[in-house]
Amino acid sequence: MAEYPVNKGIGRPVEFKGLKAQYLFVFAGGLLAVFILFVILYMAGVSQWVCIGTGVASASVVVWLTFRLNAMYGEHGLMKLGAARMRPRYLLHRRRVCRMLRRKKKGGKA
């Protein structure tokens, strides 16, 4: 059986065959989903060759997409991409400009 080293230094992210951090979870989850799809199709009575073809094609897409995302966005890129989507595009101010620029008194009312 082949051994694959998982490199983890102090303060460094987990890396396996070039995949870093959260991409390992995306990779493993995607392959698990492909396996479950294969089992469901096989148990439903779909032809064996159709199941194998679907499984191989889906697994290839998962592997390709995971390595592409890893190369494109880097170690923390998916988290940054998600944070950018949560950020509002613009802020609305419903107050007049002179009220926004006026200083508040320490007592509470402006």
N, C-alpha and C positions, 0 to 999 in steps of 0.2 A: 504494500500500500504506500502511495506517495505521501511525503510530508510537505506541507506548505507552511512556511514560517509566517507568523503574524508579528510584524515589527511594532513594538510599542516601547518607546523610550520615555524617560521622565519628562513630563511636560509636552510630549508630542502626541498627536492624534493617532488612533489606530489606523493602520494601513494594511491592505491585503491586495496584492497584485495590482497596485496602483490606485485602487479605490480607497477613498478617505472618508472617515467620520460617518455622516448620516447616509452616504451612498451605499454603505454596506447593508444597512437596514432596508433601503429601497431595493437593492439587488436581491437580498434573501426573501423579502416579502413578495417581490415579483415572481421569483422562481417558485415559491410556495403556491402562489395564486395560479400559475400555469399548471402545476402538478394537480391541484384541486380541480381545475377545469378539465384536465385530461381524464381524471378519475370519473367525474360527473358524466362526461361525454361517453366514456366506455361503459359505465353502468346503465346509461340510457339506451344502449344498444346501437350506437353509431359504429360504423365500420372501423375496424382496427387501424387501417391505413389512414383513414381520415383523422382519427384521434392522434396518431403518431405525427402526421403532417402538421396538424394544428398545434400540437405541443412543441414540435421543433421550431416552427415558424414563430410562435409566441415567445418561446424562450430566447430565440435569436434577437427578437425585437427588444425584449427586456434587457438583455446583455448589452446590445448596441446603445440603447437609450441611456442606460445607467452610466456607461463609460463616456458617452457624449456629454451628459450633464456634468459629470465629474470634471471633464476637460474644460467645459465652457464656464462653469460657475465656481469651481474650486471648492475648497474645504468648507467654507461657511456660506457659500453662494445661495443655497436654497433657502436658508434662514433670512438672508438679506433680501432675496426676491420676495419672500412672503411678507417681510416687514415693509417693503416698498409698496406692496399692494394694499396694506392696511392704512398707510399714511393718506390723509386727505389731500386732494389735489389743490384746493384753495380754502381759505378761511373767509367766513362772512362776518362782517361787523354791522350790526343793525343800529349802532349809535352814531350820532353826528361826530364829525372830526374834532370839533372844539371840546366835546365832552370826553373824548378819548385822550386828548392832550392835557386836560386840566389835572393838576395834582390833587390827590385826596388829602384831606386833613387827617391828622392822627386820631381825631375824635370819632371818625367813622364816616360822616356825611361829607360830600364834596362841596 
